[in-house]
C-alpha cells in the first residue's frame, strides 16, 4: 500500500545549515499494516511522513501509494489517497463550523461540489452513528462549534474525519502528544479500533516507546535519516523498552543511559 524506494531529502544543501534528513530510505507497507515509528530528535520521522504526504518534494527516490507513483504529485493532489491527524488538536478541523459541517466537508473531500443543501438528513443520521463509535456523546452535540470542544474531543473527531472515506493510507503524526495521559490513551484506543474495523493501512509517529510497542502490528526505529530497526509479528509482541534501548545501542553505536533520546519529539 505504501512503498518508499531510495528516498532522500536534504535541507539547506550546500550551506552551513545543511541537514541530511532522509538517507535512501526503503520502506514497504502491506495493506492493513499499522506501523509505529520511533526515533530521537532529528531522526527523520516527521520528514518521512511529510515526504509521503507531499508537503515537500524529495531529492531522489520514489514514493508509491497502492501501486501509483505519487512522487511528483503535490500535497493537495495526494489528499484523495491520504488521511492525516496532526499533533496539534487545533489542526485538521474548521473551529467555527459545526461538528456535522466538519464531517460533511470530510465526506466530500475530492468530490465535485454543487449548490444543493449542505448536509442531507441521511448524512446526519450516518454521521450520528459514526460519532457514537467515539463514545464521547458528540452525536448529541452535532450542531456545536468544533472550537468549543476539548483537545481530546477534537482529536477524536479529526481521527474520524481522516478515516471517513477509508483512505489508502492514514498518517498519525504524534497525534496524542499534546493530550493528557488519560485522553491520549482514549484516542489511541479509538485509533486502534478505527484502523482495525476499517481495514486501514496506517503509519503512526510517537514519542512514547510504550505506545509504540503496545500499538500497531509493526515497529520501526529511525536514526539520522535511516531505518535502523524493523520488527513485526511475534518479534514485536515480545519487545520491551530495554530491548529497544539495547537495539539502538547495538545498531546506532550509541549507548543510552535512559530512553530519553527515543522519547523526544
C-alpha positions in Angstrom: 0.0 0.0 0.0 3.0 2.3 0.6 6.4 1.9 -1.0 9.4 4.2 -0.4 12.3 3.4 -2.6 15.7 5.0 -2.0 14.1 8.2 -0.8 16.5 11.0 0.2 15.9 14.6 1.4 18.5 17.2 2.3 17.5 20.6 3.7 19.6 23.7 3.0 22.0 21.8 0.7 25.5 23.4 0.2 25.2 25.7 3.2 26.5 25.6 6.8 23.0 24.5 7.8 22.9 21.5 5.5 20.9 18.7 7.1 20.5 15.2 5.5 17.1 14.4 6.9 16.5 11.1 4.9 19.2 8.9 3.5 18.0 6.5 0.8 15.0 5.2 2.9 13.4 1.9 1.8 10.1 1.1 3.3 7.2 -1.2 2.2 3.8 -1.3 3.9 1.4 -4.1 3.0 -2.4 -3.4 3.0 -3.6 -3.5 6.7 -0.2 -2.8 8.2 -0.2 -0.5 11.2 3.3 0.7 11.7 4.6 2.7 14.7 7.7 4.9 14.2 10.1 5.9 17.0 13.4 7.7 17.0 15.2 10.6 18.6 15.1 14.3 17.7 16.2 14.8 14.0 15.9 11.0 13.3 13.8 11.8 10.2 10.4 10.6 11.4 8.4 13.7 10.6 10.4 14.3 7.4 9.4 10.9 6.2 5.7 11.4 7.0 5.8 14.8 5.3 7.5 13.3 2.2 4.8 10.7 2.0 2.1 13.4 2.3 3.8 15.6 -0.3 4.5 18.6 2.0 7.8 19.0 0.1 9.5 17.2 -2.8 12.1 14.6 -2.2 15.6 15.0 -3.7 15.7 11.4 -5.1 13.9 8.1 -4.9 10.2 7.2 -5.5 7.0 7.1 -3.5 4.2 4.8 -4.5 0.7 4.6 -2.8 -1.3 1.5 -3.8 0.9 1.0 -6.8 0.5 4.6 -8.0 3.7 6.7 -8.4 2.9 9.9 -6.4 6.5 11.2 -6.2 5.8 14.2 -8.5 2.3 15.0 -7.1 1.8 18.0 -4.8 0.2 17.7 -1.3 -3.3 18.6 -2.5 -3.1 16.1 -5.3 -2.3 13.3 -2.8 -5.1 14.3 -0.4 -7.5 11.9 -2.0 -5.3 8.9 -1.0 -4.2 10.1 2.4 -5.9 10.8 5.8 -3.9 12.7 8.3 -4.1 13.6 12.0 -1.6 16.1 13.3 -0.1 16.7 16.8 -2.0 20.0 17.4 -5.7 19.3 18.2 -6.4 22.7 16.6 -5.3 21.4 13.2 -7.5 19.4 10.9 -10.9 20.9 11.7 -12.7 24.1 11.0 -13.3 25.6 14.5 -16.0 28.0 13.6 -18.1 25.3 11.8 -20.4 22.8 13.4 -19.4 19.1 14.1 -21.8 17.9 11.4 -20.5 20.5 8.9 -16.9 19.4 9.5 -17.9 15.8 8.9 -19.7 16.8 5.7 -16.5 18.5 4.5 -14.5 15.4 5.1 -17.1 13.2 3.4 -16.9 15.4 0.3 -13.2 15.6 0.1 -12.0 15.0 -3.5 -15.6 15.1 -4.9 -17.3 17.7 -7.1 -19.3 20.3 -5.1 -22.7 21.5 -6.2 -25.3 24.0 -4.9 -27.6 21.5 -3.2 -28.4 21.7 0.5 -25.3 21.3 2.6 -26.0 18.3 4.8 -28.8 15.8 4.0 -30.9 14.0 6.5 -29.3 10.7 5.6 -25.9 12.1 6.1 -26.8 13.5 9.5 -28.0 10.0 10.5 -24.9 8.4 9.2 -22.6 10.9 11.0 -24.6 10.4 14.2 -23.9 6.7 14.1 -20.2 7.2 13.4 -19.9 9.7 16.2 -21.4 7.1 18.6 -18.3 5.0 17.9 -16.2 7.6 19.7 -18.1 7.2 22.9 -17.9 10.9 23.7 -21.5 11.9 23.4 -20.8 14.1 20.3 -23.7 12.5 18.5 -25.9 14.6 20.7 -23.9 17.8 20.0 -23.7 17.8 16.2 -24.6 21.4 15.9 -21.9 22.5 18.4 -19.0 24.6 17.1 -15.8 22.4 16.9 -13.8 25.2 18.5 -15.7 24.7 21.7 -14.6 21.0 22.1 -11.8 19.9 24.3 -8.4 18.8 22.8 -9.3 15.1 23.1 -12.7 15.6 21.6 -11.2 17.5 18.7 -8.5 14.8 18.1 -11.1 12.1 18.2 -13.3 14.0 15.7 -10.2 14.7 13.4 -9.4 10.9 13.5 -13.0 10.1 12.4 -12.8 12.8 9.7 -9.5 11.5 8.4 -10.8 7.9 8.1 -14.3 8.7 6.9 -13.6 8.0 3.3 -11.3 5.0 4.1 -8.1 6.5 2.7 -5.5 4.2 1.3 -3.1 5.5 3.9 -3.7 7.0 7.4 -0.8 9.2 8.8 -0.9 9.8 12.5 1.7 12.5 13.3 2.3 12.3 17.1 -1.5 12.8 17.4 -1.6 12.2 21.1 1.5 14.2 22.1 -0.5 17.3 23.2 -3.1 15.4 25.2 -3.1 14.4 28.9 -2.2 10.7 29.5 -5.8 9.5 30.1 -7.2 11.3 27.0 -4.2 10.2 24.9 -4.9 6.5 25.9 -8.6 7.0 24.8 -7.6 8.4 21.4 -5.1 5.6 20.9 -7.8 3.0 21.6 -10.0 4.8 19.1 -7.2 4.8 16.6 -6.7 1.0 17.1 -10.5 0.4 16.6 -11.0 2.6 13.6 -7.9 1.2 11.8 -8.9 -2.4 12.6 -12.6 -2.1 11.7 -12.0 -0.1 8.6 -9.0 -2.2 7.5 -6.8 0.8 7.1 -3.0 0.9 6.4 -1.5 3.3 8.9 1.8 4.9 9.8 2.0 6.4 13.4 4.8 8.6 14.7 5.0 8.5 18.5 7.4 9.9 21.1 6.2 7.3 23.6 8.1 4.0 23.5 5.4 2.2 25.4 2.7 3.2 23.0 5.0 2.2 20.0 5.3 -1.3 21.5 1.7 -1.8 22.5 0.0 -0.4 19.4 0.3 -1.4 15.8 1.4 -4.6 14.0 4.9 -3.4 13.2 7.5 -1.1 14.7 10.4 0.8 13.0 13.1 2.8 14.7 14.9 5.6 12.9 18.2 7.4 13.5 20.0 10.0 11.4 17.6 9.7 8.5 17.7 5.9 8.2 15.6 3.0 9.4 17.8 1.1 11.8 15.4 -1.5 13.2 12.2 -3.1 11.9 10.1 -5.6 13.9 6.7 -7.2 13.3 4.6 -10.2 14.3 5.9 -12.2 17.3 9.1 -10.3 17.4 7.3 -7.0 18.0 4.9 -8.6 20.6 7.9 -9.7 22.7 9.7 -6.3 22.6 10.3 -4.3 25.8 11.7 -0.8 26.3 15.0 -2.3 27.3 15.1 -4.4 24.1 14.7 -1.2 22.1 17.3 0.7 24.0 19.7 -2.2 23.5 18.9 -2.4 19.8 19.5 1.3 19.5 22.9 1.0 21.2 23.8 -2.0 19.1 22.8 -0.6 15.7 23.4 3.1 16.1 26.5 2.7 18.2 25.3 5.0 20.9 24.8 3.8 24.5 21.7 5.1 26.2 21.5 5.8 29.9 17.7 6.2 29.6 15.1 6.1 26.9 15.0 9.9 26.7 16.6 10.1 23.2 13.9 7.8 21.8 11.1 9.7 23.5 12.0 13.2 22.2 9.6 14.7 19.7 
